[in-house]
């Protein structure tokens, strides 16, 4: 059991940050000095700072300390905020970079629009399946939590391993590259001003349809190209699962999660298909394939000189999507750390902001590596293999739970064909992608396999050297002080 002295030191970290003057600081130090020996003894024996704020320390400037305030994640995500998280994370880089990838691998305008529609329907099926999982297993962590619940600790560790090493760093790098490309676009405008053949009022009143004549003509689509087209399309829709990462912070999750998912996916699917139709009413397939920034080429045709504002808005959209992704995925690492699959520091919470700060910042170094290790489209193939493999596996777990645990409380239930079709499509496309792009997906597959020895080395093996355990404890305690984080109180069990 954690001691009161640990609580005093945790509260000391809290109040030293906001102490208004020297006299108050001296008063605090004098008050804590009596307990310092006990605290030092606890830390030297490997104990960590308490996850609640103790009231034994004196108040500052006549203000009372926060009292028995628990350092936990708060339920602050309402229906509107849930919809904002999903739509804000989905609409990022995908709709601005994926059209080119989809068209390259389908060969025609018509088939590319079919892929966009099918990806939207499949994403809706996956989202509905996750709505059932999220209301049945009311814990944060998304894919990781569902795989842990259904298939056990080893597959769950493999999932969080690839999220840490592949998916999230590569996904953040892709959005960052798109952000950089679009934010720099206004500074590299071509010397020749685009001809103002189509003004804004004309764009509203006149539709060009010549690019839709013989929409399915062009290069024949290859069966090997379809998995990559699927990857690009599904990447643009990726984000519908992020609300499940923060289930423990959602108000009334049994109603909020299904409603937020259904509303968001309807809005995004309709918006994406219409956006692609708008692209092809303005620019030809050949021009789209040659464009490095589709939204800029599109806006130059429609807005003329006003097109300079479009790259800025696109960059802001990418930034918002990246922010939402980091917010959600940090909860996955937080839950994995809580389950003992990642270092303990990642499950600690900031004493004032009540957020898992270490889990938020852990990805930055790996993201920097990804930024300089590949181009945007190879990174997409690289991350998509692992992402859709485990999402398909998690949705397959829903079918398993239906038969293995039929008496589970399910406030929201989908027809069985929905998760069956979604998981089959994901796993089939993942298998085909090994032939379509063996290099990028092969590297992802190899890194995924490295999770198995890592699991037995870091999780199963208990006889670690004493120096390793001591170094780990010192690192954890040092990071606690630097980041001002403490363990959450054990109130996450529902």
Buried (B, 14 or more C-beta within 10 A) or exposed (E): EBBEBBBBBBBBBBBBEEBEEEEBBEBBEEBBEEBBEBBEEBBEEEBBBBBBBBBBBBEBEEEEBBEEBBBBBEBEBBBEBBBBBBBBBBBBBBBBBBBBBBBBBBBBBBBBBBBBBBBBBBBBBBBBBBBBBBBBBBBBBBBBBBBBBBBEBBBBBBBBBBBBBBBBBBBBBBBBBBBEBBBEBBEEBEEEEBEBEBEEEEBEEEEBEEBBEEBBEBBEBEEEBBBBBBBBBBBBBBBBBBBBBBBBBBBEBBBBBBBBBBBBBEBBBEBBBEBBBBBBBBBEBEBBBEBEBBBBBBBBBBBBEEBBEBBEEBBEBBBBBBBBBBBBBBBBBBBBBBBEBBBBBBBBBBBBEBBBBBBBEBBEEBBBEBBEEBEBBBBBBBBBBBBBBBBBBBBBBBBEBBEEEEEEEBBBEBEEEBBBBBBEBBBEBBEBBBEBBEEBBBBBBEBBEEBEEBBEEBBEEEEEEEEEEEEBBEEBBEBBEEBBBBBBBEEBEE
